[in-house]
């Protein structure tokens, strides 16, 4: 079964290939963009990471993607997705945002608090 276009993470350094170890924070949400046998090529918001398929921990697709424009429903503020994070206890994604002026917003938001902006 192909893992291309699936989302997940790696939770142990032993599965990250040596040239990617310094680029990846364990548990960070990544998307598989290619695979070559037992090696996956994955991407987070900025970096490409190579890892062993045996270390892949699958997650559902997030509702929003990096750099996507969203509206914070309660505040009617437009922002951009900076980070996609996984809440291990609640088993769902939350998002860190950057406002239109490039300032990181301190609160984390769940999908039900956000709406896509065209």
Residue pairs with C-beta under 8 A, 6 or more apart in sequence:
2 35
3 32
3 35
3 40
3 53
3 56
3 58
4 32
4 33
4 34
4 35
5 31
5 32
5 33
6 31
6 32
6 58
6 61
7 29
7 30
7 31
7 32
7 58
7 59
7 60
7 61
7 62
8 29
8 30
8 32
8 42
8 56
8 57
8 58
8 59
9 26
9 27
9 28
9 29
9 30
9 57
9 59
9 86
10 16
10 24
10 26
10 27
10 30
10 49
10 51
10 55
10 56
10 57
11 26
11 27
11 55
11 57
12 26
12 55
13 21
13 26
14 55
15 51
15 52
15 54
15 55
15 56
16 24
16 49
16 50
16 51
16 52
16 55
17 39
17 50
17 51
17 52
19 50
20 47
20 48
20 49
20 50
20 51
23 47
23 48
23 49
24 30
24 44
24 47
24 49
24 51
27 86
28 44
28 85
29 44
29 59
29 62
29 83
29 84
29 85
29 86
29 93
30 42
30 43
30 44
30 49
31 42
31 43
31 44
32 40
32 41
32 42
32 56
33 41
33 42
33 43
33 48
34 40
34 41
35 41
35 53
38 52
38 53
38 54
39 50
39 51
39 52
39 53
40 50
40 51
40 52
40 53
40 56
41 48
41 49
41 50
42 48
42 49
42 50
42 51
43 49
44 66
45 66
45 67
45 82
45 83
45 84
59 86
59 93
62 84
62 93
62 95
62 111
63 93
63 111
63 114
64 70
64 81
64 84
64 95
64 111
64 114
64 116
65 81
65 84
66 81
66 82
66 83
66 84
67 80
67 81
68 80
68 81
68 116
69 78
69 79
69 80
69 116
69 117
70 78
70 79
70 80
70 81
70 95
70 97
70 114
70 115
70 116
70 117
71 77
71 78
71 79
71 114
71 115
71 116
71 117
72 78
72 79
72 97
72 109
72 113
72 114
73 113
73 114
73 115
74 113
77 99
78 99
78 100
78 117
79 97
79 98
79 99
79 100
79 105
80 97
80 98
80 99
80 100
81 95
81 96
81 97
82 95
82 96
82 97
82 98
82 104
83 95
83 96
84 93
84 95
85 93
85 94
85 95
85 96
85 108
86 92
86 93
86 94
87 93
87 94
92 110
92 111
93 110
93 111
94 108
94 109
94 110
95 108
95 109
95 110
95 111
95 114
96 104
96 105
96 108
96 109
97 104
97 105
97 109
98 104
98 105
99 105
